[in-house]
Amino acid sequence: MNPQLHPTPKGKNAVQTILKRYKAKPNHDQDTNNGSVSYSEPQHHETAALGATVQGKTKSIPRIRIRFTGYRVRPLDPDNFAGSCKDLLDGLRHSGIISGDEPWKIIFETEQEKVGSFVEEKTVIELEIP
């Protein structure tokens, strides 16, 4: 502080003069508190504590039902048959028949039926597109 701009008062009222000068010219530009209370009442912010709420999708995408039916002389374990359908499902995706094989896009079903001869063995793929 330049002493010419703000001369220091002398005498017994020096402290009162300094306090009056401080109260007359508050410095609100500083972000630091300097040990004084800047507001007597709490300030409320318009936004919520965690920010804006996230809006969900307006409507859901219908899922395509894909059913693989295996006709076998010796049926496989259910998990083995489902695993054998992976390449077929990937082929549907790569050919563009389905847009993807994510669980929120398709309903994946498998079933097996026993047949009497190897000539009758086949895998049937059914698609139900809503």
Rosetta blueprint (number, residue, H / E / L):
1 M L
2 N L
3 P L
4 Q L
5 L L
6 H L
7 P L
8 T L
9 P L
10 K L
11 G L
12 K L
13 N L
14 A H
15 V H
16 Q H
17 T H
18 I H
19 L H
20 K H
21 R H
22 Y H
23 K H
24 A H
25 K L
26 P L
27 N L
28 H L
29 D L
30 Q L
31 D L
32 T L
33 N L
34 N L
35 G L
36 S L
37 V L
38 S L
39 Y L
40 S L
41 E L
42 P L
43 Q L
44 H L
45 H L
46 E L
47 T L
48 A L
49 A L
50 L L
51 G L
52 A L
53 T L
54 V L
55 Q L
56 G L
57 K L
58 T L
59 K L
60 S L
61 I L
62 P L
63 R L
64 I E
65 R E
66 I E
67 R E
68 F E
69 T E
70 G E
71 Y E
72 R E
73 V L
74 R L
75 P L
76 L L
77 D L
78 P H
79 D H
80 N H
81 F H
82 A H
83 G H
84 S H
85 C L
86 K H
87 D H
88 L H
89 L H
90 D H
91 G H
92 L H
93 R H
94 H H
95 S L
96 G L
97 I L
98 I L
99 S L
100 G L
101 D L
102 E L
103 P L
104 W L
105 K L
106 I E
107 I E
108 F E
109 E E
110 T E
111 E E
112 Q E
113 E E
114 K E
115 V L
116 G L
117 S L
118 F H
119 V H
120 E H
121 E L
122 K E
123 T E
124 V E
125 I E
126 E E
127 L E
128 E E
129 I L
130 P L
